[in-house]
């Protein structure tokens, strides 16, 4: 070794010893991420990962189901290393299409509670969201309403706004009710909710929030992170809407509110599987968790990490501990029930 090379090597060691993390490492590898999430904060995290590891992140963004189809079509020539998406129901569909490989990682298992990952390591939760009830503040929460099950009570006729049943969020919610109450009770529940609709299902979750705020319906069923787009809004018009509704977490005296995840798994034919595992582990670090969840106003999946942003005021609730995989297992049954009861 020449003196010059020795000095250069020493300088690198010294920089490492001094904790100079800012120095980006040269690119020595890559990882291809197919993501159904579209947040700038995810890209900031990927850049940080590249800086620390020298592994470049190539990002392909599209809808979850479109990406599943693409990976399936690409088959063993697929460059996909990671498939990342929201809702355990979509992760389950991806597994049905044989998109993932099983990862046996003690580190990942330690970080993600068992109910928020696939039992064989096909996918791992990265953040959590709850599907909750909202109510018009002026009209107030109707008396006696405590659980999802209560939403089917004839006392709440004409009060409920909710999106169509073709949406995965409703399929996962009904899947959780099937898992807890059984198929027959779940069908009766869906029938009761349909009878309590304030209007025919239309629009997305934010449409339901705006309808509740406007008093078109007293109650709505929506994912928690959408409420933060109003509750924490800089935009005055959105903030005014945020003033007109309130969140209600159901089943707090029982099993807890229905919780779902955003998650990721290593692709079956991943050319860079080791890098993929490293990136997932990186996203589960304490420092990454808050930022990753914050990107979509979700809750961190790693226990003990606090939620940030407008959702922080709504982070202290009892969550249903039903394994996320059960949401996929009951998905087909949920779709059949929705059809039978005429929930469009
Ligand atoms: Fe969403």
Boltz pocket constraint, residues with backbone or C-beta under 6 A from the ligand:
constraints:
  - pocket:
      binder: B
      contacts: [[A, 86], [A, 223]]
      max_distance: 6.0
